[in-house]
Amino acid sequence: MMMNPSFWIEAGLAMFAGALLNLTPCVLPAVPIKVRTILREAGETAGSRALSAALFTLGSVSFFAALGLLTALAHLQWGVLFQSRWVLTGLILILVLLAAASFSRRSLPIPGALAQLGGARYFEPFASGMAGGILSTPCTGPLLGGVLVFALTRPTLDIVTLFVAIGLGMALPYVLLLLRPSWLQRLPRAGAWTEVVRHSFGWLLLAAALFFMQSLLPGWLGKALWLLWLAALAVWVLFVATRTRDRRSRWAAVLAAVPALGLAYFGSGVWPLAGQGMPWQPLRADAVAQISALHRPALVEFTAAWCLNCRVMEGTVYRDPAVLKAVRESGAVALQADLTRPDPALQTLLTRYGGAGLPFLAVLDSRGREVGHFSGLFTAGALIGRLHELPTSIVSTDAGAPRDSADEVGARMTSTPAGAVVTLDIARGWHVYSNPPSTPYLIPASVRVFRAGRALPITPRYPPGQDIGMRVAGKTILVYENGARIDLPGLTDLRAVQVRVRVQACKDSGLCLPPATIVARPPSS
């Protein structure tokens, strides 16, 4: 399966992050030393510099590709890893310890022999590229630990590709300096600002620890800890910005806080997100068998509390007004499968749809067949396009076939002293679902009253549903047939009144039409 375009944006960001790792105080001072050593061993002709740059890149990529492959092997058991409270607790402790290492002036220990690694003429650049990633661990190890944790939720090929991108990004400054040795004089020198960058990794790792921690804590305690973290981060940025004389340190503090705030924005739930969200209905393991019996399209989202990209999608694509409109027009029901805790039935469903990591969204037609899916991050336009490709009718392909529920259901109003009454005129052999619905996945008949375009506070009284022998997963489905009456108590003045009835018409044999909103005919004069 081809990767979607949004993944290559993520890979580009990973490459950019790899390049930024060279600005840490452990790596930056070593860059010109390594470049000069390679030039001395391999020579300074254009051909030898180009070959050295290629070998250095190969060494860096080899290290990070191996690390990505090891992560992918762990990824094969991602469900067990992240669904275990003990594993989550261990990850949180690791992140907190790595954050403490970022704030500390002490480096993580590395084998001393690696620092002296050298070799023959063209082995030197390859060995330097491979050892560069390991040598950087005193400063980049904490951040890389956070990348490892988040990468575990991705498909295998994505994981390896992301780590290769990090290796390419880390090798990029060396490659440029090998090809243009004169730029060595322009390289920024380490100083107080690089320590600020290192401390910023600590804030990011603490945010990552909080993100995973909130799935183990009560909601109020998780939000309280996020607020405490935000206050501490603000104090740190203010302290660096006002107490240091180094201009680069001030800018580094402000810019370094941006990714940490981004993680907090999408992952904490502290900030209220604008707009209406997708009306997800929880998909329970015992209701999986009902999906194919709904006779309407469906979106099945697989998510988890520890999935950061899932939070990003909830705050962006699933709140896009155009997406919500397309979902309403298609008549699709939005189902959400929560894999925060182990659930064999839901995990089997994820595998059946072709999912390997989170987030994952399956698009089903009205017969319960998967007609498309999205893995990882994707755009609102991609989802809207897929929804528009869904068939508008499953009853017949004949020219005279009904197009939606309005072709088989009508509504008319009558007036009584106690209020108005809406009577449903339903074609023989058809029905609509009762209100309240027998299962949360059905579209019940519903009535709204408007006067001059404004909704009136009228509460309809729906009649009991009828049992016509329909069963879904052993549950009786109640319906309305022709002549069902819905009372609108207190609605005695029908001037300029419009009554809208939302229904989904289904044949008694089980096939359903797309839902429609019809306007009830007013009483004759």
Stockholm file with secondary structure:
# STOCKHOLM 1.0

chainA/1-525         MMMNPSFWIEAGLAMFAGALLNLTPCVLPAVPIKVRTILREAGETAGSRALSAALFTLGSVSFFAALGLLTALAHLQWGVLFQSRWVLTGLILILVLLAAASFSRRSLPIPGALAQLGGARYFEPFASGMAGGILSTPCTGPLLGGVLVFALTRPTLDIVTLFVAIGLGMALPYVLLLLRPSWLQRLPRAGAWTEVVRHSFGWLLLAAALFFMQSLLPGWLGKALWLLWLAALAVWVLFVATRTRDRRSRWAAVLAAVPALGLAYFGSGVWPLAGQGMPWQPLRADAVAQISALHRPALVEFTAAWCLNCRVMEGTVYRDPAVLKAVRESGAVALQADLTRPDPALQTLLTRYGGAGLPFLAVLDSRGREVGHFSGLFTAGALIGRLHELPTSIVSTDAGAPRDSADEVGARMTSTPAGAVVTLDIARGWHVYSNPPSTPYLIPASVRVFRAGRALPITPRYPPGQDIGMRVAGKTILVYENGARIDLPGLTDLRAVQVRVRVQACKDSGLCLPPATIVARPPSS
#=GR chainA/1-525 SS CCCCHHHHHHHHHHHHHHHHGGGSTTTTTHHHHHHHHHHHHHCSSHHHHHHHHHHHHHHHHHHHHHHHHHHHHHHTTHHHHHHCHHHHHHHHHHHHHHHHHHHSSSCCCCCHHHHTCCCSTTHHHHHHHHHHHHHTHHHHHHHHHHHHHHHTTSCHHHHHHHHHHHHHHHHHHHHHHHHCGGGGGGSCCCSHHHHHHHHHHHHHHHHHHHHHHTTTSCHHHHHHHHHHHHHHHHHHHHHHHHHCCCHHHHHHHHHHHHHHHHHHHHHHCCSCCSSCCCCCEECCGGGGGGGGGSCSCEEEEEECTTCHHHHHHHHTGGGCHHHHHHHHHHTCEEEEEECSSCCHHHHHHHHHTTCCSSSEEEEECTTSCEEEEEESCCCHHHHHHHHHTSCSCSSCCSTTSCCSGGGTEEEEEEEETTEEEEEEEECTTEEEECSSCSSTTSCBCEEEEEETTEECCCCCBCCCCEEEEEEETTEEEEEECTTCEEEEETCCCCTTEEEEEEECCEETTSCBCCCEEEECBCCCC
#=GC SS_cons         CCCCHHHHHHHHHHHHHHHHGGGSTTTTTHHHHHHHHHHHHHCSSHHHHHHHHHHHHHHHHHHHHHHHHHHHHHHTTHHHHHHCHHHHHHHHHHHHHHHHHHHSSSCCCCCHHHHTCCCSTTHHHHHHHHHHHHHTHHHHHHHHHHHHHHHTTSCHHHHHHHHHHHHHHHHHHHHHHHHCGGGGGGSCCCSHHHHHHHHHHHHHHHHHHHHHHTTTSCHHHHHHHHHHHHHHHHHHHHHHHHHCCCHHHHHHHHHHHHHHHHHHHHHHCCSCCSSCCCCCEECCGGGGGGGGGSCSCEEEEEECTTCHHHHHHHHTGGGCHHHHHHHHHHTCEEEEEECSSCCHHHHHHHHHTTCCSSSEEEEECTTSCEEEEEESCCCHHHHHHHHHTSCSCSSCCSTTSCCSGGGTEEEEEEEETTEEEEEEEECTTEEEECSSCSSTTSCBCEEEEEETTEECCCCCBCCCCEEEEEEETTEEEEEECTTCEEEEETCCCCTTEEEEEEECCEETTSCBCCCEEEECBCCCC
//
